[in-house]
Amino acid sequence: MKKTLRYTLIIVLSLLLLFSFYIGYIYVTLPDVSILKKRIPGTTSIMNHYKAKYKKKKYRFVYRWVSFDRIPQILKDAVRITEDFNFYHHKGIDIQEIKKAVEDTLEKGKKLRGASTITQQLAKNLYLSTERSIFRKIKEYFITKRLEKELGKDRIFEIYLNVIELGKGIFGFESAAQVFFHKHVWELNLEEILRIVAVIPKPLRVTPLSNSGYLKWRVRYILKKLLIYKKISQEDYDRIIVKFLRKKK
């Protein structure tokens, strides 16, 4: 019994030591995110993944940068309210949102939903692979904290809005605005903005030009949030919502 306990203790301590070395390795090999204070990312990890995957095939790649002040405020509001409401108040990790997601799963039996912040999503898009593993989440955590430390909130948000995937080979809202609506992002009307924001959760399965049930539901959801937080008027809500109501059978 004592021998078994000793062996178990040795194994546990060995695993803890290995894990500590792994964490240390991650920390000392973190990317230098400080260069993003003034430099525009040339490409991201997600972009490089697709380039490698489709290198022998024709692959449309659209990535056009636009400064933060040229992006409409209503677009920023729509993204923040639906993707990361507490963005300007947390330090990269939204503990309250994580707790709420877990509670919804345990108490209401809902499928565990993602609670990633805008900063976490940016960390993944810029530097990490698409794999789902505890090791990737650990890297994501450290990169997230470093982004929050080195960059201001507006700069994090600016980069996110420019590199987020919004269609196959389409990265950023300026790119999406030009590809789907042949306009600059600052020329988009409210309906066009809502259509692009609506595809964020499923950029490879839904297009802003579609009238699928999912896109209509997502636009209704975003519109309701904007109205609740008084980012749009009741008149704007009533004018847009009728275009996205479900057809009665």
N, C-alpha and C positions, 0 to 999 in steps of 0.2 A: 504493500500500500504506500509506504513512504517512498519507495523507489519510483512508483508510478507518478506520485505527486511531484517528485523531483524532476522527472523527465518532462512532465506537463509544464512545470514552471520554466524549465530551460527553453522549451519550444515557444512558450508565450513571450518570454523575454527576447528570444532571438527574432521573433516576428516583429516585436515592438522596435527592436534595434534596426532591423531592415527598413521598417516603415519610416523611422526617423531619418535614416540615410536618404531614403527616397524623397522625403519632404525637403531635406536640405539640398538635394540635387536639383529639385524643381526650383527652389528659391534662387539658387545661384545661377541658374540658366534662364531666368525670366527674360523676356524681350525688353529692350530699352524703349519704353513707351514715351519717354520724354521728347523724343524726336517728333512726335505727333503734335507737339504744341504749335509748331509752325509748318510742318511738312505735311503735305497731302499723301495719304497712302497710295503707293503705286498700284499694288494689287493686294488682295487679301487671301487668307488661307482657302476660303471657299472658292474664290476665283481661280486660284492655282489648282485646286482639286479638279474643277471642271476642265481647265485647259489640258491637264494631264489625261483626264478621262476621254476627252473628245479630240485628242491631238491628230488623229488620223481621219477625222470627219470634219465636215463643215460645221463651225460653231460660231454663232453670232454672239459677240461680246460687246455690250454697251455699258460704258462707265463714264459718266459725265458729271463733273463736280460743280456744285453751286454753293456760294457762301451762305452762311446761316441767316443773314439779314435779308436775303432774296427769297427765302422760303416763307410762304404765307403763314401767319400766326395761327390761323384756323387749322392748318395742316399739322403744325406742331402740337396744337391742343388735342386734335383727334388722335394722334399717335400716342401722346403721353397719357391721356386719360384712359385709353383702352389697353395700352401695353404696359404702362408703369406709372400709375397715378401718383405714387409717392416719390417719383424720380428726384425732385429737387430737395427732398427731405431725408432720404436715406444715404448711406455711405457705400453704396454699391450692392448691398445685400438687403432685401426687404424682409426682415424677420417676421413682421406682422402678416405679410402676404403668404409667407411659407406656412405659418401657423394656421392661417385661415384655410389654406389648401388642404392641409392635413386634417383639420377638423371637419371639413366638408366630406372628405373621404371616409373618416371614421364614423361620423354621426349621421351623414345622409346617404352613405353608400355610393357616393359619386366616384368616378374614375379620378385618380390623382392627376390634377392638372399642373402644368408647369407654372412656376412662380419666378421665372427668370426676369431680372431687371433689364433695362435698356443697356446698362453697363455690362452685365453678364453676357447679353446677346452680342454686344460689340466685341468683347473679349474672344468669344467663340468664333465669330466671323473673321476677325483679323488674324488670329494666331492658331486656332485649333482645328482639328478634324471634325468630321460629322459623326464619329463613333460615339456610342453612349456607354460610358463606363465610369466607375468611381475615380479612376486615375485622371480622366479628362476633366471631371468636375473639380478635382483638387487643383489642377492647373488653372482652370477657369476662375476659381476662387482667388488665387494669388494674383493673376493678371488683372482681375476686376479691381482688387484692392489697390493695385499699383496704378491703374488708370485713374481711379478716384483721387489718388494722392498727387499724381503728376499733372492731371488736366482739370480744367474747370468744367462745371456741369454743361455749360453751353457748348464747349468744344467737344465733349463726349457726344452730346446730342447731335451736333453738326456732322461729325464723322459717321455716326449711326445712320442718319438720314441719307447720307451719300453712298454708303456701302451696302445697305440692306438689300437683300435679294427680293425683287418684285416681279420676277418672271424668268423664264429660261434665258440665262445670259444677260439679264437686265438688272443692273445694280444702281440703286439710288433713285430718289424721286425725280430728279431732273431727267435722268435716262428714261424712266417710266413715262413721264409727261410727254417727252418727245416721241417715243415709240408708239404709245397708245393713242395720244391725242394731238400729236404734231404741234405741241406748244411748249413754251418754257414753263417751269413749275410755277412761277409767279403769275402766269397768265391763266392758270386753271380756275374754273368756277367751282362752286361748292360740291356739286354732284360729281364732277370729275375727281376732285380730291377724295371724296368719300369712297369712290370706286377703287382708287389705288390703295388707300389705307385698308380697305376691306380684305385685300388679298394677302396681307402680311402673314397670317398664320399658314396659308397654303399657296405660296407663290408659284409652285410648279403644277398645281392642279386647278387653279382658278385664275381667270384673266379679268382685268377690270372692264373689258368690253362685253363680258358675258351677262346674261340675265338669269343665271342659275339660281336655284332655291337657296343655296348657301350664300351666294353673294348678296342676294336681297335681304336675307336674314342678318347678315353681318352689317350691312349698311344701316338697317333699322336699329340694330344694337348701338352702333356708333352715334347715330343721330340722337337717340334717346339719351345717351350719356352727355352729349354736347348740350342738349337742352336742359338736362338736370343741373349741369354745372354752369349754365347761363353763358355758354360760349356762342350760342346762336339764338335767334329770336323765335318765338312761337310761329311767326309768319314764315320764316325760313324752314322750320321743321314741317309745317303743314304743306308747304310748296313742294318739298323734296320727298316726303314720306309716301305720297300717293303713287310715286313712280316705282316704289319698291314693295308694295303690298302684295301678299300672296293672292293669286287669282282663285276665285271661288269656283268650285267644281259644280 
